[in-house]
Amino acid sequence: SNNNNNNPQKSTGVIRSRTIPPAVISHFTAKIASLEETIAEVLSAEAVAKMDRLAEMEAIRATNIISHQSEIKSRPRKEWFTSERAKEEAKQAQLDRHLQLQQRIEKNQTG
């Protein structure tokens, strides 16, 4: 016959019922249950390892801050924002460029 049962793309519409022996089910249920404790131990060990890494990182950071304290304090203080005057000058320069551009556009449209 042309009906090929090995081809998954051709569905014959027949639903087959698969029964799994209860012994197999109880075997894997027990296996999963036995792994739960191990999984919990691994997860808690990973959490502890993460806390260890973070604590070590903090300790190294604190040690570095203490050992390089004089160098850190001798550096000039960082200024993240420009002075008010510099900000105002930059703003005005931007406005001037914008006005010049607008004038050029108007000149080209009328000319």
C-alpha positions as CSV (number, residue, x, y, z in Angstrom):
1,S,0.0,0.0,0.0
2,N,1.0,3.6,-0.5
3,N,0.3,4.5,3.2
4,N,3.7,5.0,4.8
5,N,3.5,4.8,8.6
6,N,7.1,5.9,9.1
7,N,6.5,9.4,7.6
8,P,5.5,11.8,10.4
9,Q,4.3,14.4,7.9
10,K,1.5,12.2,6.6
11,S,-1.0,12.0,9.4
12,T,-3.4,9.1,9.0
13,G,-5.7,10.5,11.7
14,V,-5.4,7.4,13.8
15,I,-4.7,8.1,17.5
16,R,-2.7,5.5,19.2
17,S,-2.8,5.0,22.9
18,R,0.5,4.4,24.6
19,T,0.5,2.8,28.0
20,I,3.5,3.0,30.2
21,P,3.9,0.3,32.8
22,P,3.3,1.5,36.4
23,A,6.7,0.0,37.4
24,V,8.5,2.4,34.9
25,I,6.5,5.4,36.2
26,S,7.3,4.6,39.8
27,H,11.0,4.0,39.0
28,F,11.3,7.5,37.4
29,T,9.2,9.1,40.1
30,A,11.5,7.7,42.7
31,K,14.6,8.8,40.6
32,I,13.3,12.4,40.4
33,A,12.4,12.4,44.1
34,S,15.9,11.2,45.0
35,L,17.5,14.0,42.9
36,E,15.5,16.8,44.6
37,E,17.8,16.9,47.7
38,T,20.9,16.9,45.5
39,I,19.5,19.7,43.4
40,A,18.7,21.7,46.5
41,E,22.2,21.2,47.8
42,V,23.7,22.3,44.5
43,L,21.5,25.4,44.4
44,S,22.5,26.4,47.9
45,A,26.2,25.8,47.2
46,E,25.9,28.0,44.2
47,A,24.3,30.7,46.3
48,V,27.0,30.5,48.9
49,A,29.7,30.6,46.2
50,K,28.1,33.8,44.7
51,M,28.0,35.4,48.2
52,D,31.7,34.4,48.6
53,R,32.6,36.0,45.3
54,L,30.7,39.2,46.2
55,A,32.3,39.4,49.7
56,E,35.8,38.8,48.2
57,M,35.2,41.6,45.7
58,E,34.1,44.0,48.4
59,A,37.1,43.0,50.5
60,I,39.5,43.6,47.6
61,R,37.8,47.0,46.9
62,A,38.1,48.1,50.6
63,T,41.7,47.0,50.7
64,N,42.5,48.9,47.5
65,I,40.7,52.0,48.8
66,I,42.7,51.8,52.1
67,S,46.1,51.1,50.5
68,H,45.6,53.8,47.8
69,Q,43.9,56.4,50.0
70,S,46.6,59.1,49.7
71,E,46.7,58.7,45.9
72,I,42.8,58.9,45.7
73,K,42.6,62.0,47.9
74,S,45.4,63.8,46.0
75,R,43.5,63.6,42.7
76,P,41.5,66.6,41.7
77,R,37.8,66.3,42.3
78,K,35.9,65.3,39.2
79,E,33.5,67.8,37.7
80,W,30.8,66.0,35.9
81,F,28.9,69.2,34.8
82,T,30.4,72.2,33.2
83,S,30.1,75.5,35.1
84,E,26.9,77.5,34.7
85,R,28.7,80.1,32.5
86,A,30.0,77.4,30.2
87,K,26.6,75.8,30.0
88,E,25.0,79.1,29.1
89,E,27.6,79.9,26.5
90,A,27.1,76.5,24.8
91,K,23.3,77.0,24.9
92,Q,23.7,80.4,23.3
93,A,26.1,79.1,20.6
94,Q,23.5,76.4,19.8
95,L,20.8,79.0,19.5
96,D,22.9,81.2,17.2
97,R,23.6,78.2,14.9
98,H,19.9,77.4,14.8
99,L,19.0,81.0,13.9
100,Q,21.6,81.2,11.2
101,L,20.3,77.9,9.7
102,Q,16.8,79.2,9.8
103,Q,17.7,82.4,8.1
104,R,19.5,80.5,5.3
105,I,16.5,78.3,4.8
106,E,14.2,81.3,4.6
107,K,16.6,83.1,2.2
108,N,16.7,80.0,-0.1
109,Q,12.9,79.7,-0.1
110,T,12.2,83.3,-1.0
111,G,15.2,83.7,-3.3
